[in-house]
Structures are given as C-alpha cells and as structure tokens.
Amino acid sequence: MIPLLKRIFRTGILTEPPVERSGEMAPIDRLHDEIIAILGRALTIREVDAGSCNGCELEIHALNNAYYNIEGRGIKFVASPRHADMLLVTGPVTKNMENALRIAYDCTPDPKLVVAVGDCGCNGGIFGDSYASCGAVDNVVAVDIRVPGCPPTPLALLHGILSAVKRA
C-alpha cells in the first residue's frame, strides 16, 4: 500500500486542465450552437459496440459526465437506431455482429451518419481481418468519419461527431 501511495504522490493529478475562460466561448460550449445551426434540433446518436474491448465505450461514457455534459449541449444517446441521426460504432466488427450492424444501419433513417471510433473501428486494429472478425467498420457499412486512437480522447470524439454533422 505504501509504494502505491508514493507513486500516486509522485505522479500527481492526471486530469485534463480546466478550460481557460477568456472572452470567447470554449469549443465545448460552442457545440450546442453549432449543432442547432446545422441540424435545427438536437443530435441523436445510437452507439453500437461491434466487438470492442470497451476502452472506447469508457471514453464515450465520459462524454456524459459533468465535465463535458453533452446531453446539455444538444447531443442525446438513444436506445433505438430508428430514432438516431448517427451511428457511433466501436471495435472491429465481429462475424457475430456483422448482421446486427447492417440491420442497425438499415433501420437508421436517412440522412444517416456513421462514425467509426478507435483504431479497431477505423482499420481493424490489432485484430484485423480474421476468421472471427470482418475488420474495420467500413468493410460492413459505409463510414463518414473515422476517429483514430486507442482509445480516442473525449475531445477527439467530440471533434469527430461535429465533423460528421458538418458533412451532413
């Protein structure tokens, strides 16, 4: 226990620095205004785990904490692809999830956006194409934006989401 406490004191606090509040709005505060200007309403996202290690999901869930608060900025997660504007797909697409991902893609109303999250979603990552994996998300459905990283940071995820909305 003592070595662990020593290491904690040596390392210090490893959180993101606070946002500097000078005269202009922070990028995260502009998010709501940009989404409303582009879509005219809130953005709804269906998150699909196609076979990931859940590292990307942890970062996606971090978007809902009090620091980022994307729910309060016009981005909502929904339980059904029929109510979604965007599919946020994580992980390499396993053979078991290939059909489920296609069904979710087909159920999403047009114009639909697809964001591949993480190295596994972008290019198959360490799993690649194998007997159990189809590899990258774009091997199964069309992808609009790729957010690389293992896992990508919440700010990278926000940037990818906003880039996809701007392309719509």
N, C-alpha and C positions, 0 to 999 in steps of 0.2 A: 504494500500500500504506500509506503514512504517513497519508493522510487517513482511510482506513478504520480504522486503529488509533486515531487521535484520536477518531473518532466512537464507537468501542467504549468507550474510556475515559470519554468524556463521558456516554454513556448509562448505563453501569453494568450490573449484573446484572438481567435481566428475568425471573426465575423466580418461581414462587409462593412466598409467605412460608412458613416452616416452621410446622407445626401446634403451637399452644401446648398443652403437656401440663400442664393443671391437674388437679385431682382427678377430673374426668369424662372419659369416653371421647370421642375426636374423632368427628365424623359418619361418617367413612370407616371407623372401627373398629367402629361400631355396625351397619354394613351387613350383615355376616355374621350377626349375631344376629337382625336383623330378617327377613332372607330365610329363615333356618331356622325362625323362629317362624311366618312366614306360609305358606311352601311345605312345610316339613318336610324339605327337601332342597336341593341346590344348584340355582341357576337356570341354565338353558342357553339361549344366545342364538345365533341364526343371523343374521349381518349380511348384508344384501343391498344391493349398490350398483346402484341402478336408473338410473344415468346421471349421477352427480355429478362434480364437479371434483376429488374426492379430498381436499378440505380437511377434511370431516367424518371421513373414514376416518383421517386422521392423528391427530385428537383421540380417536377410538375406540381406535386402537392405543396412544395414550398411557395409556389406562386399564390396559394390561397392563404398564407399566413398573414399576420398583421403588418409585416414589413412591406410586402408587395401589394396585397389586398386587391387582386384583380377582379374579384366579384364586385367590389365597389367602384370599379373603373370600367364597367361595361363588358366584361368577359364572363360568361357563365358556362359551367360544365353541365351537360345534360346526360341522362341515362339512355336515351334512345338516339340512334343515328337519324331517325325520321324527323327529329327536332333540331338537328345540328346543321350549322353552316360549314363546319370544318371537322375533319378527322385528324387527330393528333396520334400518330402511330409510332409505337416504340418497339424496339427489338427486331431481330431477324424474324422473318415470317416462317414459322414452323409449318410443316406439312399439315399438322392438325388444325392450325389456324388459317390456312390459306383460303378455304371456302368461307369461313366466318368473316374474314376481312373483305372478301368480294361481296358478300351479302350486305355487310355494313356499308360498303362503298355504294352499292346499287340502291340502298334504302335512303341514302343521304340526298336530299333534294338539290336540284341544280340552282344556281351555280355552286358546285361543291369545291372545297379546297382541301388538299391533303398535305400535311406536313410530316415528313419523316424525321424522327428525333433520335439523336445519338449515332455513334459510329455504326452500330448494328443495323439501325434503320436505314442509314444512308448507303452503306456498301456491304452489309453482312457482317462487319466487324471480325472478330476472331472466329466466328462460326462459319461465315461464308456459305457457299452452296454445298450441301451435303445430302446424304440420304434422308436426313430428318429436317432439313431447312431449305427453304426456297431462296434464302439470302436476303438481299435488300428489298425494301417495300416496293420499289418501282418494278421489281420482277413480277409483282402480282397486280398492283393498281397504279394508275398514273399519279405521280408526285409533283406538287407545285414547288415546294420549298424543302430544302434539307438543312437541318440544324446539327452540325457535327459536334463531337465531343463525347467523352466517356466518363461521366455523363456531362451534358452541357449545363452551363450555369443557368439559373433562373432568368438573368438578363439576356442571355443568348436565346433562350426560349421565347421571351417576350419580343425580342427583335425578329425572330423567325415568324412568329404569329402575326406581327404587324406588317412584315414584308409580304406575307401571303395575302393579307387583307388589302394591301395597296395594289397587288397584282389583279385583284378581282375586278 
